[in-house]
Amino acid sequence: MEPAQVSTFENLKDVKSLAGWVAEKNEEIQRFIKGTDKTGEWDDMAVGILQTKTKELEAGQKKLTQYQQKEDIYNKLVEQKKDLSEPAPHVPFENNGGAPAVTETNGSNNSVKSLGELFTENKTYKSFGSHEENNKGPFSISIPDFDYRQNALKTVMTTAAGWAPANPRTNTMIPFAQRQPRLADIIPTSPTQNTSVFYMTETTALAGTNAQVVTAENSAKFQNTLAFTQVESKVTLIATWLPVTLQQLDDVPGIQEVINNRMTTFLQLKEEDVLLTGTGVAPINISGFLVQVTQTQALGADTNIDAIFRAIQKVRTVGFTEPDTIVMHPNNFTPIALYKSNTGEFGFNVTVDNAGVTRLFGKILILTPAITANTALVGDFANFSHISKKMGLTITVGLNSDDFTLNKRTILAEMRESLEIYRINAFCTVTGLAA
């Protein structure tokens, strides 16, 4: 059995030599197969030798193909250069064998005169316009300066005539204007394996007053009462899909990544909508903050900033917690940001901390059109709200319906989650805000 040979095509640098090597290597493999078939020695060693030779042939053939492609491109460029370098045939005006076209120079600007211009500027024509009697008969004018190619038959190619220079498009893609989802970022999140999330909430405590806990000597102690209620929060599927052709996926670099990133944003935007205004009725099983929260503060005669502060106080005194976030429509924040004192100074300083987070009364301020206009939400999101994710954000590319016959693929983005609001009075909505 002959040993595997070392590749020898690596040092070959031209198509002819590589083509010869490929032909010889192919014949060598055919001889090896025929010889082994005759002897019947198809053991592991023979198979290994054949595999080595075949891989070597494939590598050489690949290199030959690359060289042939480069040579084809080179030959085309040579032909194009040859065509451009050859002068166009001269078609003289039919007068005394013709003469080269005249290009007149006016300062630094060159212009090619038309047939009409050359005719009217001719001395014979100009003299014909005089009042002399001998100029009334027929006459002929010879214009040796005229060239059909430059003066008449060839269009002057300018950008105004539609001959614009080639301007290849860049890879920059400007996405459609959309808000940035932020609400989910401030809510604690953890995974779940359930289709519904159940938890217990304490609904009754201190059935009387605190004073009743203190009793007189030889008196009965006060009996307190505790009551708990099970709460269910169902998991909701949030999904979107987009069809895309295989040609689009193949021809445009990075298009799949662009689609994936955009679809991720689409899901996050829908998630924010559901977290705020989800009805809790199938198929939108999530009941959002603006649906569940019952504690409210009306604007009344207050300013926007006064009403926000009163909502903060309600969370403190009724919900017995310190709110950490205010969610507000940007239009309703305008009167707060632009409020000025009688002397013209801004009346309230909206602070931005070192992390670039805008704060109002020390609370994180989220300005988003996702919340209903003229409504704000104040609450302790970190301690009394939670997102349970059954399925993280997932991107799937596959076949749907007639995708196979239409050379398309369907890109699907989806996630499943539930929202739990542990203490309703840890939140307060503000209504009737001014824009």
C-alpha positions, 0 to 999 in steps of 0.5 A: 500500500503506497503511503500518503503523499504530502501536498505539492500544490501549495507552491504553484502560483499560476492557473496552468500549473495548478490545472496540470497538478489537479489532472495528475492528482486525479489520475493518481487517485484513480490508479490507487482505487483501481490498484486497491480494487484488484488486490482487495486491500481496502483496510483502514490504512487504504481508506485513510490514504484515499481520504488524504489524497481526496482532501489534497485534491479538493484543496488544490481544486479550490485553489485552482478555482480561486486563481481562475476567478482572479484571472477572469476578473483580470482579463475583463479589466484588461479588455475594459481598459483596452476599449477605453484606450482606443480612439473613436473613429473620426467622422469629418464634415464633408468639406475639403476632407474635414478638420478637427473640431475646435474647442474655444478657450474662454479663460479657464472654461472650455466649451464646444460650440454647436453647429448653429453657433459656428454658422452664425459666427462665420464671416460670410454669414455676418457680411451677408447681413449688410445692406450692400447690393452684392450680398443679395444673391445665394451663398455657401458657408464652409465650417471646417471646425465642426465635429459630429462626435463632439458638436452634434451626435454626442450628448454632453453627459452632465449631472443635470442631464441625468448622468449622475456619478455612482454613489454606493449606499453605506451600511448605515441603517436608521431605525424607525423612530420609537420610544426606549422601553425602560419600565421593566428595567426597574422591576425585579425579575426571576425565572419560573417554571409555572404557567401561573404564579401564586402567592399569599398576601396578608389582607387583615392585621391589627383588627382593632387599634394599637391601643387595644394591645395594652391591657389593664391589670387583671384584664383580658388580653386583646385578640388580634386577627390575621387573614391571608388571601391567595393571589394568582398571576397568570403567565402571558405569551408576548410574541411577534414574527416577520417573514424574510426572503433567503435572498435578503438574508444572503445578499445584505450583510448583517440583515439577520442581526438587524432584524433580530435586534429590531424584533427584540425592541418590538417585544420590549415595547409591547411588554412595557405596554402590557405592564402598564395597561394590560387588562388581565383578560385573556389573551392578555393575562397580565393585569397592568399597574394602571388596572390594578392600582386603586389608590389615586391622587387627582390634580384638583387645584394643585400644580403637576408637581404638587400632585406628584408630591401628594401621591408620594405622601399617600404611598408613605402614609397608606402603603407604608413604604418609600416610593422609588420611581415616578412614571410620567408622560413627557408632556405632563413633565413640561410644566414642572421643568419650565416652572419659573418663580416671579423673578424668572428663575426656574422654580424646581431643579430636576437633578441628574445623578452620576449615573445619568438618571433623572430624579424628581424629589430624589425618585427615579423619573421615567418619562415615556409615552407608554403611560396614558397622557395626563396620568402618572404612576408613583410607587415602590417598584423594587420591593412590591412588584415582580416579573416572573419569566417562564421563557426568556426572550427567544429568537427562532428562524424556521419555515412557516406555511409556504416559506419553503416554496417561496424561498422565505424564512420566518423569524419569530421572537417571543417571551412568557412572563407574569407581573405580580404586584404584592402591595397595591397601596405601595403604588398611587396614580395621579390623574388630571395632570396638565400638559 
